[in-house]
Structures are given as structure tokens and as C-alpha cells.
Amino acid sequence: RSAKYLVSIKSGTSYHTIELQIIHDGTSVWMAQYDEMFTGSSLGTFDATISAGNLNLLFTPTNATTTVNLVRTSISV
């Protein structure tokens, strides 16, 4: 029901890091974003949805050539 993501994003020589904390009840999702840092400007935005009981973490990049790496720590009930 809850997860924490540590995200590292790269586009060219620009870098962006952020931590996301997400919780859901099977119908709705709540997300907190914190500890965000970037060189220059933000490389994208995050959103979370739930569909058929599956949590979806969505990323919309600001540049076409963007690499995203993440580590998820999750806790199930």
C-alpha cells in the first residue's frame, strides 16, 4: 500500500534527483514529492494513478532524450 522512490534523471549534461512517497487505498493515490534537486532546470514531472488495483507512476519529461533510473522500496499490507 505504500512505496518510496529514489529517482535519478539525466538529459544531456543536466541532472535531476527527487524522492517520491506514495500511498493508495486501492481506489485513490496520494503522492508527496520532496528532496528535489536539479542542475539548471527541472527535467520533468511525476504523477501517480491507480487502475484495476495497479499503481502507475507516470513521468512526463521536458526533453525527448531523457534517462530515468529509480529504486523502489515498498511495504505491503
HTML snippet that shows the backbone in 3Dmol.js (N, CA, C, O; Angstrom):
<script src="https://3Dmol.org/build/3Dmol-min.js"></script>
<div id="view" style="width:600px;height:400px;position:relative"></div>
<script>
const pdb = `
ATOM      1  N   ARG A   1       0.790  -1.218   0.000  1.00  0.00           N
ATOM      2  CA  ARG A   1       0.000   0.000   0.000  1.00  0.00           C
ATOM      3  C   ARG A   1       0.823   1.268   0.000  1.00  0.00           C
ATOM      4  O   ARG A   1       0.298   2.350  -0.264  1.00  0.00           O
ATOM      5  N   SER A   2       2.118   1.148   0.295  1.00  0.00           N
ATOM      6  CA  SER A   2       2.954   2.348   0.280  1.00  0.00           C
ATOM      7  C   SER A   2       4.299   2.035  -0.362  1.00  0.00           C
ATOM      8  O   SER A   2       4.791   0.907  -0.316  1.00  0.00           O
ATOM      9  N   ALA A   3       4.878   3.077  -0.966  1.00  0.00           N
ATOM     10  CA  ALA A   3       6.173   2.921  -1.625  1.00  0.00           C
ATOM     11  C   ALA A   3       6.927   4.238  -1.576  1.00  0.00           C
ATOM     12  O   ALA A   3       6.341   5.320  -1.518  1.00  0.00           O
ATOM     13  N   LYS A   4       8.248   4.108  -1.601  1.00  0.00           N
ATOM     14  CA  LYS A   4       9.121   5.268  -1.668  1.00  0.00           C
ATOM     15  C   LYS A   4      10.043   5.062  -2.864  1.00  0.00           C
ATOM     16  O   LYS A   4      10.612   3.983  -3.031  1.00  0.00           O
ATOM     17  N   TYR A   5      10.190   6.079  -3.687  1.00  0.00           N
ATOM     18  CA  TYR A   5      11.026   6.018  -4.874  1.00  0.00           C
ATOM     19  C   TYR A   5      12.159   7.038  -4.763  1.00  0.00           C
ATOM     20  O   TYR A   5      11.926   8.202  -4.437  1.00  0.00           O
ATOM     21  N   LEU A   6      13.365   6.601  -5.032  1.00  0.00           N
ATOM     22  CA  LEU A   6      14.501   7.496  -5.191  1.00  0.00           C
ATOM     23  C   LEU A   6      14.790   7.523  -6.685  1.00  0.00           C
ATOM     24  O   LEU A   6      15.106   6.492  -7.280  1.00  0.00           O
ATOM     25  N   VAL A   7      14.683   8.707  -7.293  1.00  0.00           N
ATOM     26  CA  VAL A   7      14.728   8.831  -8.748  1.00  0.00           C
ATOM     27  C   VAL A   7      15.913   9.692  -9.177  1.00  0.00           C
ATOM     28  O   VAL A   7      16.175  10.745  -8.596  1.00  0.00           O
ATOM     29  N   SER A   8      16.626   9.224 -10.207  1.00  0.00           N
ATOM     30  CA  SER A   8      17.716   9.974 -10.814  1.00  0.00           C
ATOM     31  C   SER A   8      17.406  10.122 -12.305  1.00  0.00           C
ATOM     32  O   SER A   8      17.125   9.141 -12.993  1.00  0.00           O
ATOM     33  N   ILE A   9      17.463  11.354 -12.786  1.00  0.00           N
ATOM     34  CA  ILE A   9      17.099  11.655 -14.173  1.00  0.00           C
ATOM     35  C   ILE A   9      18.279  12.370 -14.830  1.00  0.00           C
ATOM     36  O   ILE A   9      18.931  13.209 -14.209  1.00  0.00           O
ATOM     37  N   LYS A  10      18.547  12.028 -16.099  1.00  0.00           N
ATOM     38  CA  LYS A  10      19.643  12.654 -16.845  1.00  0.00           C
ATOM     39  C   LYS A  10      19.163  12.998 -18.247  1.00  0.00           C
ATOM     40  O   LYS A  10      18.466  12.215 -18.891  1.00  0.00           O
ATOM     41  N   SER A  11      19.545  14.174 -18.705  1.00  0.00           N
ATOM     42  CA  SER A  11      19.281  14.587 -20.079  1.00  0.00           C
ATOM     43  C   SER A  11      20.463  15.433 -20.531  1.00  0.00           C
ATOM     44  O   SER A  11      20.633  16.560 -20.065  1.00  0.00           O
ATOM     45  N   GLY A  12      21.275  14.902 -21.429  1.00  0.00           N
ATOM     46  CA  GLY A  12      22.487  15.607 -21.852  1.00  0.00           C
ATOM     47  C   GLY A  12      23.421  15.765 -20.671  1.00  0.00           C
ATOM     48  O   GLY A  12      23.831  14.777 -20.062  1.00  0.00           O
ATOM     49  N   THR A  13      23.760  17.009 -20.342  1.00  0.00           N
ATOM     50  CA  THR A  13      24.623  17.273 -19.184  1.00  0.00           C
ATOM     51  C   THR A  13      23.825  17.806 -17.994  1.00  0.00           C
ATOM     52  O   THR A  13      24.401  18.344 -17.048  1.00  0.00           O
ATOM     53  N   SER A  14      22.498  17.654 -18.043  1.00  0.00           N
ATOM     54  CA  SER A  14      21.630  18.097 -16.951  1.00  0.00           C
ATOM     55  C   SER A  14      21.207  16.903 -16.107  1.00  0.00           C
ATOM     56  O   SER A  14      20.988  15.806 -16.621  1.00  0.00           O
ATOM     57  N   TYR A  15      21.095  17.136 -14.802  1.00  0.00           N
ATOM     58  CA  TYR A  15      20.731  16.076 -13.863  1.00  0.00           C
ATOM     59  C   TYR A  15      19.619  16.545 -12.947  1.00  0.00           C
ATOM     60  O   TYR A  15      19.473  17.738 -12.682  1.00  0.00           O
ATOM     61  N   HIS A  16      18.832  15.581 -12.465  1.00  0.00           N
ATOM     62  CA  HIS A  16      17.663  15.880 -11.621  1.00  0.00           C
ATOM     63  C   HIS A  16      17.480  14.686 -10.686  1.00  0.00           C
ATOM     64  O   HIS A  16      17.501  13.539 -11.134  1.00  0.00           O
ATOM     65  N   THR A  17      17.303  14.943  -9.412  1.00  0.00           N
ATOM     66  CA  THR A  17      17.022  13.877  -8.463  1.00  0.00           C
ATOM     67  C   THR A  17      15.842  14.280  -7.591  1.00  0.00           C
ATOM     68  O   THR A  17      15.653  15.460  -7.294  1.00  0.00           O
ATOM     69  N   ILE A  18      15.046  13.288  -7.180  1.00  0.00           N
ATOM     70  CA  ILE A  18      13.854  13.560  -6.375  1.00  0.00           C
ATOM     71  C   ILE A  18      13.472  12.294  -5.618  1.00  0.00           C
ATOM     72  O   ILE A  18      13.749  11.182  -6.068  1.00  0.00           O
ATOM     73  N   GLU A  19      12.840  12.472  -4.476  1.00  0.00           N
ATOM     74  CA  GLU A  19      12.259  11.352  -3.732  1.00  0.00           C
ATOM     75  C   GLU A  19      10.744  11.496  -3.787  1.00  0.00           C
ATOM     76  O   GLU A  19      10.206  12.595  -3.650  1.00  0.00           O
ATOM     77  N   LEU A  20      10.066  10.372  -3.988  1.00  0.00           N
ATOM     78  CA  LEU A  20       8.600  10.347  -4.051  1.00  0.00           C
ATOM     79  C   LEU A  20       8.100   9.348  -3.020  1.00  0.00           C
ATOM     80  O   LEU A  20       8.652   8.256  -2.886  1.00  0.00           O
ATOM     81  N   GLN A  21       7.069   9.717  -2.304  1.00  0.00           N
ATOM     82  CA  GLN A  21       6.429   8.792  -1.374  1.00  0.00           C
ATOM     83  C   GLN A  21       4.973   8.671  -1.796  1.00  0.00           C
ATOM     84  O   GLN A  21       4.288   9.676  -1.986  1.00  0.00           O
ATOM     85  N   ILE A  22       4.498   7.419  -1.944  1.00  0.00           N
ATOM     86  CA  ILE A  22       3.161   7.160  -2.480  1.00  0.00           C
ATOM     87  C   ILE A  22       2.425   6.172  -1.584  1.00  0.00           C
ATOM     88  O   ILE A  22       3.003   5.212  -1.075  1.00  0.00           O
ATOM     89  N   ILE A  23       1.136   6.435  -1.408  1.00  0.00           N
ATOM     90  CA  ILE A  23       0.266   5.503  -0.695  1.00  0.00           C
ATOM     91  C   ILE A  23      -1.059   5.436  -1.446  1.00  0.00           C
ATOM     92  O   ILE A  23      -1.485   6.418  -2.054  1.00  0.00           O
ATOM     93  N   HIS A  24      -1.715   4.266  -1.400  1.00  0.00           N
ATOM     94  CA  HIS A  24      -3.012   4.137  -2.068  1.00  0.00           C
ATOM     95  C   HIS A  24      -3.929   3.237  -1.242  1.00  0.00           C
ATOM     96  O   HIS A  24      -3.477   2.461  -0.400  1.00  0.00           O
ATOM     97  N   ASP A  25      -5.229   3.363  -1.507  1.00  0.00           N
ATOM     98  CA  ASP A  25      -6.224   2.540  -0.814  1.00  0.00           C
ATOM     99  C   ASP A  25      -6.944   1.595  -1.772  1.00  0.00           C
ATOM    100  O   ASP A  25      -7.994   1.046  -1.436  1.00  0.00           O
ATOM    101  N   GLY A  26      -6.376   1.404  -2.974  1.00  0.00           N
ATOM    102  CA  GLY A  26      -6.993   0.560  -3.984  1.00  0.00           C
ATOM    103  C   GLY A  26      -7.855   1.336  -4.954  1.00  0.00           C
ATOM    104  O   GLY A  26      -8.196   0.836  -6.026  1.00  0.00           O
ATOM    105  N   THR A  27      -8.216   2.574  -4.581  1.00  0.00           N
ATOM    106  CA  THR A  27      -9.048   3.427  -5.430  1.00  0.00           C
ATOM    107  C   THR A  27      -8.395   4.770  -5.703  1.00  0.00           C
ATOM    108  O   THR A  27      -8.413   5.259  -6.833  1.00  0.00           O
ATOM    109  N   SER A  28      -7.820   5.363  -4.674  1.00  0.00           N
ATOM    110  CA  SER A  28      -7.186   6.678  -4.776  1.00  0.00           C
ATOM    111  C   SER A  28      -5.706   6.574  -4.440  1.00  0.00           C
ATOM    112  O   SER A  28      -5.273   5.668  -3.728  1.00  0.00           O
ATOM    113  N   VAL A  29      -4.933   7.534  -4.976  1.00  0.00           N
ATOM    114  CA  VAL A  29      -3.489   7.579  -4.746  1.00  0.00           C
ATOM    115  C   VAL A  29      -3.120   8.957  -4.198  1.00  0.00           C
ATOM    116  O   VAL A  29      -3.646   9.980  -4.638  1.00  0.00           O
ATOM    117  N   TRP A  30      -2.199   8.959  -3.222  1.00  0.00           N
ATOM    118  CA  TRP A  30      -1.656  10.199  -2.684  1.00  0.00           C
ATOM    119  C   TRP A  30      -0.151  10.150  -2.841  1.00  0.00           C
ATOM    120  O   TRP A  30       0.476   9.125  -2.575  1.00  0.00           O
ATOM    121  N   MET A  31       0.440  11.278  -3.281  1.00  0.00           N
ATOM    122  CA  MET A  31       1.875  11.308  -3.540  1.00  0.00           C
ATOM    123  C   MET A  31       2.478  12.578  -2.951  1.00  0.00           C
ATOM    124  O   MET A  31       1.929  13.669  -3.104  1.00  0.00           O
ATOM    125  N   ALA A  32       3.609  12.422  -2.279  1.00  0.00           N
ATOM    126  CA  ALA A  32       4.402  13.549  -1.787  1.00  0.00           C
ATOM    127  C   ALA A  32       5.740  13.537  -2.507  1.00  0.00           C
ATOM    128  O   ALA A  32       6.364  12.486  -2.655  1.00  0.00           O
ATOM    129  N   GLN A  33       6.179  14.706  -2.954  1.00  0.00           N
ATOM    130  CA  GLN A  33       7.465  14.850  -3.613  1.00  0.00           C
ATOM    131  C   GLN A  33       8.348  15.711  -2.725  1.00  0.00           C
ATOM    132  O   GLN A  33       7.914  16.759  -2.247  1.00  0.00           O
ATOM    133  N   TYR A  34       9.593  15.275  -2.500  1.00  0.00           N
ATOM    134  CA  TYR A  34      10.480  16.041  -1.631  1.00  0.00           C
ATOM    135  C   TYR A  34      11.933  15.771  -1.986  1.00  0.00           C
ATOM    136  O   TYR A  34      12.243  14.910  -2.808  1.00  0.00           O
ATOM    137  N   ASP A  35      12.814  16.530  -1.344  1.00  0.00           N
ATOM    138  CA  ASP A  35      14.258  16.422  -1.582  1.00  0.00           C
ATOM    139  C   ASP A  35      14.593  16.512  -3.065  1.00  0.00           C
ATOM    140  O   ASP A  35      15.390  15.722  -3.571  1.00  0.00           O
ATOM    141  N   GLU A  36      13.994  17.460  -3.754  1.00  0.00           N
ATOM    142  CA  GLU A  36      14.229  17.618  -5.193  1.00  0.00           C
ATOM    143  C   GLU A  36      15.394  18.567  -5.438  1.00  0.00           C
ATOM    144  O   GLU A  36      15.466  19.651  -4.859  1.00  0.00           O
ATOM    145  N   MET A  37      16.306  18.136  -6.310  1.00  0.00           N
ATOM    146  CA  MET A  37      17.440  18.968  -6.728  1.00  0.00           C
ATOM    147  C   MET A  37      17.675  18.759  -8.216  1.00  0.00           C
ATOM    148  O   MET A  37      17.445  17.673  -8.746  1.00  0.00           O
ATOM    149  N   PHE A  38      18.135  19.809  -8.881  1.00  0.00           N
ATOM    150  CA  PHE A  38      18.487  19.667 -10.293  1.00  0.00           C
ATOM    151  C   PHE A  38      19.527  20.695 -10.673  1.00  0.00           C
ATOM    152  O   PHE A  38      19.637  21.752 -10.051  1.00  0.00           O
ATOM    153  N   THR A  39      20.295  20.369 -11.711  1.00  0.00           N
ATOM    154  CA  THR A  39      21.245  21.315 -12.274  1.00  0.00           C
ATOM    155  C   THR A  39      20.511  22.030 -13.399  1.00  0.00           C
ATOM    156  O   THR A  39      19.974  21.378 -14.294  1.00  0.00           O
ATOM    157  N   GLY A  40      20.480  23.321 -13.371  1.00  0.00           N
ATOM    158  CA  GLY A  40      19.745  24.053 -14.399  1.00  0.00           C
ATOM    159  C   GLY A  40      18.263  24.114 -14.072  1.00  0.00           C
ATOM    160  O   GLY A  40      17.851  24.863 -13.186  1.00  0.00           O
ATOM    161  N   SER A  41      17.452  23.325 -14.786  1.00  0.00           N
ATOM    162  CA  SER A  41      16.010  23.337 -14.563  1.00  0.00           C
ATOM    163  C   SER A  41      15.466  21.912 -14.461  1.00  0.00           C
ATOM    164  O   SER A  41      16.169  20.943 -14.749  1.00  0.00           O
ATOM    165  N   SER A  42      14.216  21.802 -14.050  1.00  0.00           N
ATOM    166  CA  SER A  42      13.567  20.504 -13.883  1.00  0.00           C
ATOM    167  C   SER A  42      13.541  19.737 -15.201  1.00  0.00           C
ATOM    168  O   SER A  42      13.320  20.320 -16.263  1.00  0.00           O
ATOM    169  N   LEU A  43      13.768  18.425 -15.128  1.00  0.00           N
ATOM    170  CA  LEU A  43      13.762  17.588 -16.336  1.00  0.00           C
ATOM    171  C   LEU A  43      12.424  16.886 -16.555  1.00  0.00           C
ATOM    172  O   LEU A  43      12.286  16.109 -17.500  1.00  0.00           O
ATOM    173  N   GLY A  44      11.438  17.148 -15.697  1.00  0.00           N
ATOM    174  CA  GLY A  44      10.127  16.536 -15.899  1.00  0.00           C
ATOM    175  C   GLY A  44       9.270  16.571 -14.648  1.00  0.00           C
ATOM    176  O   GLY A  44       9.676  17.079 -13.603  1.00  0.00           O
ATOM    177  N   THR A  45       8.066  16.012 -14.784  1.00  0.00           N
ATOM    178  CA  THR A  45       7.113  15.984 -13.677  1.00  0.00           C
ATOM    179  C   THR A  45       6.593  14.566 -13.469  1.00  0.00           C
ATOM    180  O   THR A  45       6.612  13.738 -14.380  1.00  0.00           O
ATOM    181  N   PHE A  46       6.130  14.309 -12.256  1.00  0.00           N
ATOM    182  CA  PHE A  46       5.613  13.000 -11.886  1.00  0.00           C
ATOM    183  C   PHE A  46       4.144  13.089 -11.515  1.00  0.00           C
ATOM    184  O   PHE A  46       3.660  14.126 -11.062  1.00  0.00           O
ATOM    185  N   ASP A  47       3.443  11.976 -11.718  1.00  0.00           N
ATOM    186  CA  ASP A  47       2.061  11.827 -11.290  1.00  0.00           C
ATOM    187  C   ASP A  47       1.863  10.347 -10.976  1.00  0.00           C
ATOM    188  O   ASP A  47       2.653   9.508 -11.410  1.00  0.00           O
ATOM    189  N   ALA A  48       0.826  10.030 -10.236  1.00  0.00           N
ATOM    190  CA  ALA A  48       0.517   8.638  -9.914  1.00  0.00           C
ATOM    191  C   ALA A  48      -0.979   8.413 -10.074  1.00  0.00           C
ATOM    192  O   ALA A  48      -1.793   9.261  -9.709  1.00  0.00           O
ATOM    193  N   THR A  49      -1.327   7.248 -10.628  1.00  0.00           N
ATOM    194  CA  THR A  49      -2.725   6.865 -10.794  1.00  0.00           C
ATOM    195  C   THR A  49      -2.877   5.419 -10.350  1.00  0.00           C
ATOM    196  O   THR A  49      -1.893   4.713 -10.131  1.00  0.00           O
ATOM    197  N   ILE A  50      -4.120   4.997 -10.221  1.00  0.00           N
ATOM    198  CA  ILE A  50      -4.383   3.589  -9.931  1.00  0.00           C
ATOM    199  C   ILE A  50      -5.428   3.103 -10.919  1.00  0.00           C
ATOM    200  O   ILE A  50      -6.425   3.779 -11.172  1.00  0.00           O
ATOM    201  N   SER A  51      -5.186   1.906 -11.481  1.00  0.00           N
ATOM    202  CA  SER A  51      -6.090   1.330 -12.467  1.00  0.00           C
ATOM    203  C   SER A  51      -6.152  -0.173 -12.241  1.00  0.00           C
ATOM    204  O   SER A  51      -5.119  -0.844 -12.247  1.00  0.00           O
ATOM    205  N   ALA A  52      -7.339  -0.703 -12.045  1.00  0.00           N
ATOM    206  CA  ALA A  52      -7.547  -2.136 -11.809  1.00  0.00           C
ATOM    207  C   ALA A  52      -6.675  -2.650 -10.659  1.00  0.00           C
ATOM    208  O   ALA A  52      -6.171  -3.772 -10.702  1.00  0.00           O
ATOM    209  N   GLY A  53      -6.509  -1.818  -9.642  1.00  0.00           N
ATOM    210  CA  GLY A  53      -5.728  -2.212  -8.482  1.00  0.00           C
ATOM    211  C   GLY A  53      -4.230  -2.073  -8.637  1.00  0.00           C
ATOM    212  O   GLY A  53      -3.482  -2.392  -7.713  1.00  0.00           O
ATOM    213  N   ASN A  54      -3.773  -1.598  -9.803  1.00  0.00           N
ATOM    214  CA  ASN A  54      -2.341  -1.421 -10.058  1.00  0.00           C
ATOM    215  C   ASN A  54      -1.956   0.044  -9.950  1.00  0.00           C
ATOM    216  O   ASN A  54      -2.605   0.910 -10.539  1.00  0.00           O
ATOM    217  N   LEU A  55      -0.909   0.318  -9.204  1.00  0.00           N
ATOM    218  CA  LEU A  55      -0.380   1.665  -9.071  1.00  0.00           C
ATOM    219  C   LEU A  55       0.484   1.978 -10.288  1.00  0.00           C
ATOM    220  O   LEU A  55       1.335   1.173 -10.667  1.00  0.00           O
ATOM    221  N   ASN A  56       0.274   3.133 -10.898  1.00  0.00           N
ATOM    222  CA  ASN A  56       1.058   3.572 -12.054  1.00  0.00           C
ATOM    223  C   ASN A  56       1.786   4.856 -11.700  1.00  0.00           C
ATOM    224  O   ASN A  56       1.152   5.857 -11.365  1.00  0.00           O
ATOM    225  N   LEU A  57       3.115   4.839 -11.771  1.00  0.00           N
ATOM    226  CA  LEU A  57       3.921   6.037 -11.588  1.00  0.00           C
ATOM    227  C   LEU A  57       4.216   6.579 -12.974  1.00  0.00           C
ATOM    228  O   LEU A  57       4.801   5.881 -13.801  1.00  0.00           O
ATOM    229  N   LEU A  58       3.818   7.814 -13.236  1.00  0.00           N
ATOM    230  CA  LEU A  58       3.933   8.416 -14.561  1.00  0.00           C
ATOM    231  C   LEU A  58       4.965   9.538 -14.548  1.00  0.00           C
ATOM    232  O   LEU A  58       4.991  10.347 -13.620  1.00  0.00           O
ATOM    233  N   PHE A  59       5.807   9.589 -15.563  1.00  0.00           N
ATOM    234  CA  PHE A  59       6.806  10.636 -15.704  1.00  0.00           C
ATOM    235  C   PHE A  59       6.638  11.307 -17.056  1.00  0.00           C
ATOM    236  O   PHE A  59       6.569  10.633 -18.084  1.00  0.00           O
ATOM    237  N   THR A  60       6.570  12.635 -17.059  1.00  0.00           N
ATOM    238  CA  THR A  60       6.489  13.414 -18.290  1.00  0.00           C
ATOM    239  C   THR A  60       7.771  14.230 -18.418  1.00  0.00           C
ATOM    240  O   THR A  60       7.960  15.200 -17.684  1.00  0.00           O
ATOM    241  N   PRO A  61       8.659  13.847 -19.347  1.00  0.00           N
ATOM    242  CA  PRO A  61       9.934  14.553 -19.481  1.00  0.00           C
ATOM    243  C   PRO A  61       9.779  15.894 -20.194  1.00  0.00           C
ATOM    244  O   PRO A  61       8.854  16.086 -20.982  1.00  0.00           O
ATOM    245  N   THR A  62      10.693  16.814 -19.908  1.00  0.00           N
ATOM    246  CA  THR A  62      10.710  18.092 -20.620  1.00  0.00           C
ATOM    247  C   THR A  62      11.542  18.014 -21.892  1.00  0.00           C
ATOM    248  O   THR A  62      11.413  18.862 -22.775  1.00  0.00           O
ATOM    249  N   ASN A  63      12.409  16.984 -21.989  1.00  0.00           N
ATOM    250  CA  ASN A  63      13.251  16.775 -23.174  1.00  0.00           C
ATOM    251  C   ASN A  63      12.983  15.388 -23.745  1.00  0.00           C
ATOM    252  O   ASN A  63      12.682  14.449 -23.008  1.00  0.00           O
ATOM    253  N   ALA A  64      13.096  15.270 -25.057  1.00  0.00           N
ATOM    254  CA  ALA A  64      12.830  13.987 -25.718  1.00  0.00           C
ATOM    255  C   ALA A  64      13.834  12.903 -25.325  1.00  0.00           C
ATOM    256  O   ALA A  64      13.465  11.736 -25.191  1.00  0.00           O
ATOM    257  N   THR A  65      15.098  13.283 -25.139  1.00  0.00           N
ATOM    258  CA  THR A  65      16.132  12.315 -24.790  1.00  0.00           C
ATOM    259  C   THR A  65      16.422  12.419 -23.295  1.00  0.00           C
ATOM    260  O   THR A  65      17.216  13.252 -22.859  1.00  0.00           O
ATOM    261  N   THR A  66      15.771  11.567 -22.529  1.00  0.00           N
ATOM    262  CA  THR A  66      15.886  11.604 -21.074  1.00  0.00           C
ATOM    263  C   THR A  66      15.999  10.172 -20.552  1.00  0.00           C
ATOM    264  O   THR A  66      15.279   9.281 -21.002  1.00  0.00           O
ATOM    265  N   THR A  67      16.899   9.962 -19.609  1.00  0.00           N
ATOM    266  CA  THR A  67      17.070   8.657 -18.978  1.00  0.00           C
ATOM    267  C   THR A  67      16.623   8.758 -17.530  1.00  0.00           C
ATOM    268  O   THR A  67      17.024   9.670 -16.807  1.00  0.00           O
ATOM    269  N   VAL A  68      15.784   7.806 -17.110  1.00  0.00           N
ATOM    270  CA  VAL A  68      15.273   7.783 -15.740  1.00  0.00           C
ATOM    271  C   VAL A  68      15.679   6.466 -15.089  1.00  0.00           C
ATOM    272  O   VAL A  68      15.441   5.396 -15.649  1.00  0.00           O
ATOM    273  N   ASN A  69      16.283   6.540 -13.922  1.00  0.00           N
ATOM    274  CA  ASN A  69      16.604   5.365 -13.116  1.00  0.00           C
ATOM    275  C   ASN A  69      15.967   5.568 -11.746  1.00  0.00           C
ATOM    276  O   ASN A  69      15.948   6.676 -11.210  1.00  0.00           O
ATOM    277  N   LEU A  70      15.446   4.472 -11.190  1.00  0.00           N
ATOM    278  CA  LEU A  70      14.828   4.612  -9.871  1.00  0.00           C
ATOM    279  C   LEU A  70      15.001   3.346  -9.048  1.00  0.00           C
ATOM    280  O   LEU A  70      15.212   2.248  -9.564  1.00  0.00           O
ATOM    281  N   VAL A  71      14.902   3.557  -7.743  1.00  0.00           N
ATOM    282  CA  VAL A  71      14.918   2.471  -6.785  1.00  0.00           C
ATOM    283  C   VAL A  71      13.634   2.582  -5.971  1.00  0.00           C
ATOM    284  O   VAL A  71      13.318   3.646  -5.438  1.00  0.00           O
ATOM    285  N   ARG A  72      12.895   1.475  -5.879  1.00  0.00           N
ATOM    286  CA  ARG A  72      11.621   1.487  -5.137  1.00  0.00           C
ATOM    287  C   ARG A  72      11.770   0.646  -3.878  1.00  0.00           C
ATOM    288  O   ARG A  72      12.304  -0.464  -3.909  1.00  0.00           O
ATOM    289  N   THR A  73      11.295   1.190  -2.790  1.00  0.00           N
ATOM    290  CA  THR A  73      11.157   0.465  -1.544  1.00  0.00           C
ATOM    291  C   THR A  73       9.662   0.428  -1.256  1.00  0.00           C
ATOM    292  O   THR A  73       9.028   1.477  -1.138  1.00  0.00           O
ATOM    293  N   SER A  74       9.089  -0.776  -1.143  1.00  0.00           N
ATOM    294  CA  SER A  74       7.640  -0.870  -0.938  1.00  0.00           C
ATOM    295  C   SER A  74       7.323  -1.679   0.305  1.00  0.00           C
ATOM    296  O   SER A  74       8.094  -2.539   0.730  1.00  0.00           O
ATOM    297  N   ILE A  75       6.166  -1.376   0.874  1.00  0.00           N
ATOM    298  CA  ILE A  75       5.654  -2.072   2.040  1.00  0.00           C
ATOM    299  C   ILE A  75       4.248  -2.540   1.720  1.00  0.00           C
ATOM    300  O   ILE A  75       3.383  -1.720   1.415  1.00  0.00           O
ATOM    301  N   SER A  76       4.004  -3.825   1.784  1.00  0.00           N
ATOM    302  CA  SER A  76       2.653  -4.334   1.519  1.00  0.00           C
ATOM    303  C   SER A  76       1.951  -4.609   2.831  1.00  0.00           C
ATOM    304  O   SER A  76       2.588  -4.856   3.855  1.00  0.00           O
ATOM    305  N   VAL A  77       0.646  -4.565   2.789  1.00  0.00           N
ATOM    306  CA  VAL A  77      -0.153  -4.811   3.998  1.00  0.00           C
ATOM    307  C   VAL A  77      -0.600  -6.251   4.021  1.00  0.00           C
ATOM    308  O   VAL A  77      -1.286  -6.670   4.954  1.00  0.00           O
TER     309      VAL A  77
END
`;
const viewer = $3Dmol.createViewer("view");
viewer.addModel(pdb, "pdb");
viewer.setStyle({}, {cartoon: {color: "spectrum"}});
viewer.zoomTo();
viewer.render();
</script>
